[in-house]
Amino acid sequence: KQAIGRLAASLINENETILIDSGSTTLEIAKNLDSFKNLTIITNAVNIAIELAKYKRFNIIMLGGFIRDSSLSTVGSIAESILKIFYCDKLFLGVDSISIDKGLSTTNIEEANINQTMMSISKQTIAVFDSSKFNKRNFAFIAPMDKIDTIVTDDNINREQRSQIKAMNIQLHTTNVHR
């Protein structure tokens, strides 16, 4: 997850407005922003906001709403209504489950709803996850694969998955992981 976070952070450009979803892999992105001077970052994750505050130089917007104790993320209509007043360059979306056929999904309906809103306000959606999340489906649908612009994952995805992603015109960035 650390290597995926580093690789995902390398896709950010100075002066961008980015949206970082909750999750352990997206937290690793927040830990790898040392080279940036000016970013505006929106997040619904309490732990990510705390990590970002350590830089003391970014514009950080923490979404309000109900806090899910399992993910330390804010969800619900309050968080979604705040999101709708922004436009973002890039969304870094933490993914619980991804399937070429069924798209992205998560275990929680409110999490799915806020993820859909995040995608709707972002120019580019970058899904970040480790390869164990592939070929899985969860309870709450987020979006079909064609709504993803880029995937950042580890190199343990197989050749068939790589070719399916390429056929869908989704950029794929993989990082080497030590087993």
Secondary structure in CASP SS format (residue, H / E / C, confidence):
PFRMAT SS
TARGET T0000
AUTHOR 0000-0000-0000
METHOD secondary structure of the structure
MODEL  1
K C 1.00
Q H 1.00
A H 1.00
I H 1.00
G H 1.00
R H 1.00
L H 1.00
A H 1.00
A H 1.00
S C 1.00
L C 1.00
I C 1.00
N C 1.00
E C 1.00
N C 1.00
E C 1.00
T E 1.00
I E 1.00
L E 1.00
I E 1.00
D C 1.00
S C 1.00
G C 1.00
S H 1.00
T H 1.00
T H 1.00
L H 1.00
E H 1.00
I H 1.00
A H 1.00
K C 1.00
N C 1.00
L C 1.00
D C 1.00
S C 1.00
F C 1.00
K C 1.00
N C 1.00
L C 1.00
T E 1.00
I E 1.00
I E 1.00
T E 1.00
N C 1.00
A E 1.00
V H 1.00
N H 1.00
I H 1.00
A H 1.00
I H 1.00
E H 1.00
L H 1.00
A H 1.00
K C 1.00
Y C 1.00
K C 1.00
R C 1.00
F C 1.00
N E 1.00
I E 1.00
I E 1.00
M E 1.00
L C 1.00
G C 1.00
G C 1.00
F E 1.00
I E 1.00
R E 1.00
D C 1.00
S C 1.00
S C 1.00
L C 1.00
S E 1.00
T E 1.00
V E 1.00
G C 1.00
S H 1.00
I H 1.00
A H 1.00
E H 1.00
S H 1.00
I H 1.00
L H 1.00
K C 1.00
I C 1.00
F C 1.00
Y C 1.00
C E 1.00
D E 1.00
K E 1.00
L E 1.00
F E 1.00
L E 1.00
G E 1.00
V C 1.00
D C 1.00
S E 1.00
I E 1.00
S E 1.00
I C 1.00
D C 1.00
K C 1.00
G E 1.00
L E 1.00
S E 1.00
T E 1.00
T C 1.00
N C 1.00
I H 1.00
E H 1.00
E H 1.00
A H 1.00
N H 1.00
I H 1.00
N H 1.00
Q H 1.00
T H 1.00
M H 1.00
M H 1.00
S H 1.00
I C 1.00
S E 1.00
K E 1.00
Q E 1.00
T E 1.00
I E 1.00
A E 1.00
V E 1.00
F C 1.00
D C 1.00
S H 1.00
S H 1.00
K H 1.00
F E 1.00
N C 1.00
K C 1.00
R C 1.00
N C 1.00
F C 1.00
A E 1.00
F E 1.00
I E 1.00
A E 1.00
P C 1.00
M H 1.00
D H 1.00
K H 1.00
I C 1.00
D C 1.00
T E 1.00
I E 1.00
V E 1.00
T E 1.00
D E 1.00
D C 1.00
N C 1.00
I C 1.00
N C 1.00
R H 1.00
E H 1.00
Q H 1.00
R H 1.00
S H 1.00
Q H 1.00
I H 1.00
K H 1.00
A H 1.00
M C 1.00
N C 1.00
I C 1.00
Q E 1.00
L E 1.00
H E 1.00
T E 1.00
T E 1.00
N C 1.00
V C 1.00
H C 1.00
R C 1.00
END
